[in-house]
Amino acid sequence: MIEFTEEELAELRAEAKEQGVSIKRLAHDILTEDVVRRRQKQRFVEGAAKYARETIADFEERFPAGLR
């Protein structure tokens, strides 16, 4: 169970009302979207880091420190 302050709960109720959904649905959607977004970001960062590791030698060869 997740506990909220009265102020937080009021904000959730207002947001749920604006979206025309229950608080339970709103909380579910927010949590799910956040997890998906975080996982996508992590995969992107991991892919970018892998690409950088794979290409750094070629970059350093083509652009020596004095020419960067």
N, CA, C and O atoms as CSV, one atom per row, in Angstrom:
chain,resi,resn,atom,element,x,y,z
A,1,MET,N,N,0.840,-1.181,0.000
A,1,MET,CA,C,0.000,0.000,0.000
A,1,MET,C,C,0.887,1.247,0.000
A,1,MET,O,O,1.884,1.306,0.720
A,2,ILE,N,N,0.533,2.203,-0.780
A,2,ILE,CA,C,1.247,3.467,-0.836
A,2,ILE,C,C,0.462,4.492,-0.024
A,2,ILE,O,O,-0.753,4.621,-0.177
A,3,GLU,N,N,1.157,5.210,0.830
A,3,GLU,CA,C,0.495,6.216,1.650
A,3,GLU,C,C,0.829,7.612,1.124
A,3,GLU,O,O,1.945,7.871,0.675
A,4,PHE,N,N,-0.153,8.498,1.187
A,4,PHE,CA,C,-0.014,9.873,0.721
A,4,PHE,C,C,-0.459,10.827,1.805
A,4,PHE,O,O,-1.289,10.489,2.650
A,5,THR,N,N,0.106,12.032,1.772
A,5,THR,CA,C,-0.394,13.074,2.658
A,5,THR,C,C,-1.731,13.545,2.099
A,5,THR,O,O,-2.076,13.243,0.956
A,6,GLU,N,N,-2.471,14.277,2.901
A,6,GLU,CA,C,-3.752,14.808,2.425
A,6,GLU,C,C,-3.543,15.726,1.222
A,6,GLU,O,O,-4.340,15.728,0.284
A,7,GLU,N,N,-2.461,16.504,1.262
A,7,GLU,CA,C,-2.160,17.422,0.155
A,7,GLU,C,C,-1.832,16.638,-1.124
A,7,GLU,O,O,-2.303,16.982,-2.208
A,8,GLU,N,N,-1.040,15.607,-0.988
A,8,GLU,CA,C,-0.701,14.785,-2.158
A,8,GLU,C,C,-1.938,14.104,-2.718
A,8,GLU,O,O,-2.141,14.055,-3.931
A,9,LEU,N,N,-2.756,13.582,-1.828
A,9,LEU,CA,C,-3.981,12.910,-2.251
A,9,LEU,C,C,-4.924,13.879,-2.959
A,9,LEU,O,O,-5.575,13.508,-3.935
A,10,ALA,N,N,-4.999,15.102,-2.480
A,10,ALA,CA,C,-5.847,16.116,-3.138
A,10,ALA,C,C,-5.347,16.376,-4.553
A,10,ALA,O,O,-6.145,16.503,-5.482
A,11,GLU,N,N,-4.037,16.454,-4.719
A,11,GLU,CA,C,-3.467,16.666,-6.054
A,11,GLU,C,C,-3.764,15.474,-6.968
A,11,GLU,O,O,-4.112,15.646,-8.137
A,12,LEU,N,N,-3.624,14.278,-6.426
A,12,LEU,CA,C,-3.934,13.082,-7.217
A,12,LEU,C,C,-5.402,13.048,-7.613
A,12,LEU,O,O,-5.737,12.724,-8.752
A,13,ARG,N,N,-6.271,13.380,-6.677
A,13,ARG,CA,C,-7.705,13.404,-6.989
A,13,ARG,C,C,-8.002,14.412,-8.095
A,13,ARG,O,O,-8.763,14.126,-9.020
A,14,ALA,N,N,-7.394,15.596,-7.992
A,14,ALA,CA,C,-7.630,16.631,-9.006
A,14,ALA,C,C,-7.126,16.172,-10.372
A,14,ALA,O,O,-7.801,16.362,-11.383
A,15,GLU,N,N,-5.965,15.582,-10.397
A,15,GLU,CA,C,-5.406,15.101,-11.678
A,15,GLU,C,C,-6.256,13.981,-12.254
A,15,GLU,O,O,-6.534,13.965,-13.453
A,16,ALA,N,N,-6.668,13.050,-11.414
A,16,ALA,CA,C,-7.501,11.943,-11.883
A,16,ALA,C,C,-8.826,12.472,-12.437
A,16,ALA,O,O,-9.316,11.999,-13.462
A,17,LYS,N,N,-9.387,13.446,-11.753
A,17,LYS,CA,C,-10.648,14.035,-12.216
A,17,LYS,C,C,-10.468,14.710,-13.567
A,17,LYS,O,O,-11.300,14.551,-14.460
A,18,GLU,N,N,-9.378,15.468,-13.720
A,18,GLU,CA,C,-9.102,16.138,-15.000
A,18,GLU,C,C,-8.952,15.131,-16.132
A,18,GLU,O,O,-9.376,15.384,-17.260
A,19,GLN,N,N,-8.348,13.993,-15.825
A,19,GLN,CA,C,-8.128,12.977,-16.859
A,19,GLN,C,C,-9.318,12.034,-17.023
A,19,GLN,O,O,-9.366,11.233,-17.957
A,20,GLY,N,N,-10.266,12.139,-16.113
A,20,GLY,CA,C,-11.451,11.288,-16.197
A,20,GLY,C,C,-11.170,9.829,-15.869
A,20,GLY,O,O,-11.784,8.925,-16.435
A,21,VAL,N,N,-10.228,9.608,-14.942
A,21,VAL,CA,C,-9.881,8.246,-14.536
A,21,VAL,C,C,-9.889,8.153,-13.015
A,21,VAL,O,O,-9.928,9.163,-12.312
A,22,SER,N,N,-9.852,6.916,-12.525
A,22,SER,CA,C,-9.772,6.716,-11.078
A,22,SER,C,C,-8.349,7.004,-10.611
A,22,SER,O,O,-7.408,7.011,-11.404
A,23,ILE,N,N,-8.211,7.239,-9.311
A,23,ILE,CA,C,-6.878,7.460,-8.745
A,23,ILE,C,C,-6.031,6.207,-8.945
A,23,ILE,O,O,-4.839,6.296,-9.240
A,24,LYS,N,N,-6.650,5.049,-8.784
A,24,LYS,CA,C,-5.927,3.793,-8.965
A,24,LYS,C,C,-5.376,3.692,-10.385
A,24,LYS,O,O,-4.220,3.317,-10.577
A,25,ARG,N,N,-6.198,4.024,-11.378
A,25,ARG,CA,C,-5.765,3.980,-12.783
A,25,ARG,C,C,-4.665,5.007,-13.024
A,25,ARG,O,O,-3.676,4.708,-13.695
A,26,LEU,N,N,-4.825,6.204,-12.488
A,26,LEU,CA,C,-3.833,7.253,-12.640
A,26,LEU,C,C,-2.498,6.818,-12.060
A,26,LEU,O,O,-1.463,6.964,-12.711
A,27,ALA,N,N,-2.507,6.284,-10.841
A,27,ALA,CA,C,-1.274,5.837,-10.192
A,27,ALA,C,C,-0.618,4.716,-10.997
A,27,ALA,O,O,0.598,4.712,-11.190
A,28,HIS,N,N,-1.421,3.776,-11.461
A,28,HIS,CA,C,-0.903,2.679,-12.287
A,28,HIS,C,C,-0.210,3.223,-13.524
A,28,HIS,O,O,0.918,2.839,-13.832
A,29,ASP,N,N,-0.886,4.116,-14.231
A,29,ASP,CA,C,-0.335,4.662,-15.475
A,29,ASP,C,C,0.945,5.453,-15.226
A,29,ASP,O,O,1.904,5.333,-15.988
A,30,ILE,N,N,0.969,6.254,-14.176
A,30,ILE,CA,C,2.160,7.049,-13.862
A,30,ILE,C,C,3.341,6.137,-13.554
A,30,ILE,O,O,4.438,6.339,-14.073
A,31,LEU,N,N,3.117,5.140,-12.715
A,31,LEU,CA,C,4.201,4.224,-12.347
A,31,LEU,C,C,4.693,3.440,-13.558
A,31,LEU,O,O,5.899,3.296,-13.762
A,32,THR,N,N,3.769,2.939,-14.353
A,32,THR,CA,C,4.145,2.166,-15.534
A,32,THR,C,C,4.929,3.015,-16.523
A,32,THR,O,O,5.966,2.580,-17.023
A,33,GLU,N,N,4.453,4.211,-16.809
A,33,GLU,CA,C,5.148,5.098,-17.736
A,33,GLU,C,C,6.540,5.440,-17.226
A,33,GLU,O,O,7.491,5.487,-18.006
A,34,ASP,N,N,6.667,5.676,-15.936
A,34,ASP,CA,C,7.958,6.029,-15.369
A,34,ASP,C,C,8.948,4.870,-15.490
A,34,ASP,O,O,10.111,5.073,-15.839
A,35,VAL,N,N,8.485,3.665,-15.201
A,35,VAL,CA,C,9.372,2.500,-15.305
A,35,VAL,C,C,9.817,2.305,-16.750
A,35,VAL,O,O,11.000,2.082,-17.009
A,36,VAL,N,N,8.892,2.385,-17.680
A,36,VAL,CA,C,9.231,2.214,-19.095
A,36,VAL,C,C,10.231,3.282,-19.530
A,36,VAL,O,O,11.217,2.974,-20.198
A,37,ARG,N,N,9.983,4.523,-19.157
A,37,ARG,CA,C,10.873,5.625,-19.530
A,37,ARG,C,C,12.272,5.420,-18.950
A,37,ARG,O,O,13.267,5.620,-19.648
A,38,ARG,N,N,12.354,5.027,-17.692
A,38,ARG,CA,C,13.655,4.802,-17.056
A,38,ARG,C,C,14.415,3.663,-17.727
A,38,ARG,O,O,15.624,3.752,-17.938
A,39,ARG,N,N,13.692,2.587,-18.063
A,39,ARG,CA,C,14.348,1.449,-18.712
A,39,ARG,C,C,14.820,1.818,-20.112
A,39,ARG,O,O,15.902,1.399,-20.522
A,40,GLN,N,N,14.038,2.589,-20.849
A,40,GLN,CA,C,14.453,3.038,-22.177
A,40,GLN,C,C,15.689,3.924,-22.076
A,40,GLN,O,O,16.614,3.793,-22.877
A,41,LYS,N,N,15.709,4.811,-21.108
A,41,LYS,CA,C,16.849,5.695,-20.904
A,41,LYS,C,C,18.096,4.876,-20.579
A,41,LYS,O,O,19.174,5.136,-21.115
A,42,GLN,N,N,17.946,3.891,-19.706
A,42,GLN,CA,C,19.080,3.046,-19.331
A,42,GLN,C,C,19.620,2.295,-20.541
A,42,GLN,O,O,20.834,2.214,-20.726
A,43,ARG,N,N,18.732,1.743,-21.368
A,43,ARG,CA,C,19.183,1.034,-22.577
A,43,ARG,C,C,19.896,1.985,-23.523
A,43,ARG,O,O,20.900,1.610,-24.129
A,44,PHE,N,N,19.395,3.213,-23.664
A,44,PHE,CA,C,20.042,4.197,-24.525
A,44,PHE,C,C,21.447,4.507,-24.018
A,44,PHE,O,O,22.404,4.517,-24.792
A,45,VAL,N,N,21.567,4.762,-22.716
A,45,VAL,CA,C,22.871,5.094,-22.129
A,45,VAL,C,C,23.837,3.927,-22.304
A,45,VAL,O,O,24.998,4.128,-22.661
A,46,GLU,N,N,23.368,2.723,-22.058
A,46,GLU,CA,C,24.229,1.551,-22.231
A,46,GLU,C,C,24.669,1.407,-23.678
A,46,GLU,O,O,25.832,1.100,-23.942
A,47,GLY,N,N,23.767,1.621,-24.612
A,47,GLY,CA,C,24.102,1.538,-26.039
A,47,GLY,C,C,25.087,2.617,-26.454
A,47,GLY,O,O,26.024,2.352,-27.208
A,48,ALA,N,N,24.880,3.827,-25.968
A,48,ALA,CA,C,25.795,4.932,-26.300
A,48,ALA,C,C,27.181,4.677,-25.721
A,48,ALA,O,O,28.187,4.942,-26.380
A,49,ALA,N,N,27.240,4.168,-24.503
A,49,ALA,CA,C,28.532,3.868,-23.884
A,49,ALA,C,C,29.250,2.758,-24.646
A,49,ALA,O,O,30.461,2.827,-24.855
A,50,LYS,N,N,28.511,1.743,-25.057
A,50,LYS,CA,C,29.104,0.648,-25.839
A,50,LYS,C,C,29.647,1.182,-27.161
A,50,LYS,O,O,30.758,0.840,-27.566
A,51,TYR,N,N,28.859,2.020,-27.831
A,51,TYR,CA,C,29.295,2.605,-29.101
A,51,TYR,C,C,30.570,3.438,-28.898
A,51,TYR,O,O,31.499,3.362,-29.702
A,52,ALA,N,N,30.606,4.219,-27.840
A,52,ALA,CA,C,31.783,5.050,-27.561
A,52,ALA,C,C,33.010,4.172,-27.327
A,52,ALA,O,O,34.086,4.468,-27.846
A,53,ARG,N,N,32.863,3.105,-26.557
A,53,ARG,CA,C,33.992,2.199,-26.305
A,53,ARG,C,C,34.483,1.561,-27.604
A,53,ARG,O,O,35.686,1.396,-27.807
A,54,GLU,N,N,33.550,1.205,-28.475
A,54,GLU,CA,C,33.901,0.537,-29.727
A,54,GLU,C,C,34.558,1.475,-30.737
A,54,GLU,O,O,35.322,1.024,-31.591
A,55,THR,N,N,34.274,2.762,-30.651
A,55,THR,CA,C,34.778,3.691,-31.674
A,55,THR,C,C,35.881,4.625,-31.191
A,55,THR,O,O,36.427,5.380,-31.996
A,56,ILE,N,N,36.226,4.600,-29.909
A,56,ILE,CA,C,37.209,5.555,-29.389
A,56,ILE,C,C,38.579,5.377,-30.016
A,56,ILE,O,O,39.258,6.368,-30.287
A,57,ALA,N,N,39.005,4.144,-30.254
A,57,ALA,CA,C,40.329,3.910,-30.836
A,57,ALA,C,C,40.407,4.531,-32.228
A,57,ALA,O,O,41.391,5.192,-32.558
A,58,ASP,N,N,39.376,4.322,-33.042
A,58,ASP,CA,C,39.351,4.897,-34.385
A,58,ASP,C,C,39.342,6.421,-34.323
A,58,ASP,O,O,40.040,7.080,-35.094
A,59,PHE,N,N,38.562,6.976,-33.417
A,59,PHE,CA,C,38.496,8.430,-33.254
A,59,PHE,C,C,39.863,8.997,-32.874
A,59,PHE,O,O,40.315,9.985,-33.453
A,60,GLU,N,N,40.514,8.368,-31.902
A,60,GLU,CA,C,41.820,8.858,-31.456
A,60,GLU,C,C,42.863,8.738,-32.554
A,60,GLU,O,O,43.769,9.566,-32.647
A,61,GLU,N,N,42.738,7.712,-33.385
A,61,GLU,CA,C,43.676,7.548,-34.507
A,61,GLU,C,C,43.464,8.644,-35.555
A,61,GLU,O,O,44.429,9.215,-36.063
A,62,ARG,N,N,42.218,8.932,-35.872
A,62,ARG,CA,C,41.908,9.946,-36.897
A,62,ARG,C,C,42.121,11.377,-36.393
A,62,ARG,O,O,42.465,12.273,-37.164
A,63,PHE,N,N,41.912,11.572,-35.101
A,63,PHE,CA,C,42.030,12.914,-34.524
A,63,PHE,C,C,42.949,12.879,-33.303
A,63,PHE,O,O,42.475,12.845,-32.168
A,64,PRO,N,N,44.247,12.887,-33.534
A,64,PRO,CA,C,45.183,12.881,-32.411
A,64,PRO,C,C,44.929,14.063,-31.472
A,64,PRO,O,O,44.342,15.070,-31.868
A,65,ALA,N,N,45.373,13.923,-30.245
A,65,ALA,CA,C,45.090,14.914,-29.208
A,65,ALA,C,C,45.399,16.339,-29.648
A,65,ALA,O,O,44.645,17.251,-29.309
A,66,GLY,N,N,46.469,16.563,-30.384
A,66,GLY,CA,C,46.825,17.916,-30.823
A,66,GLY,C,C,45.930,18.487,-31.899
A,66,GLY,O,O,45.981,19.688,-32.163
A,67,LEU,N,N,45.103,17.653,-32.534
A,67,LEU,CA,C,44.241,18.117,-33.628
A,67,LEU,C,C,42.761,18.203,-33.239
A,67,LEU,O,O,41.919,18.486,-34.092
A,68,ARG,N,N,42.442,17.969,-31.999
A,68,ARG,CA,C,41.031,17.983,-31.582
A,68,ARG,C,C,40.588,19.380,-31.229
A,68,ARG,O,O,39.433,19.585,-30.856
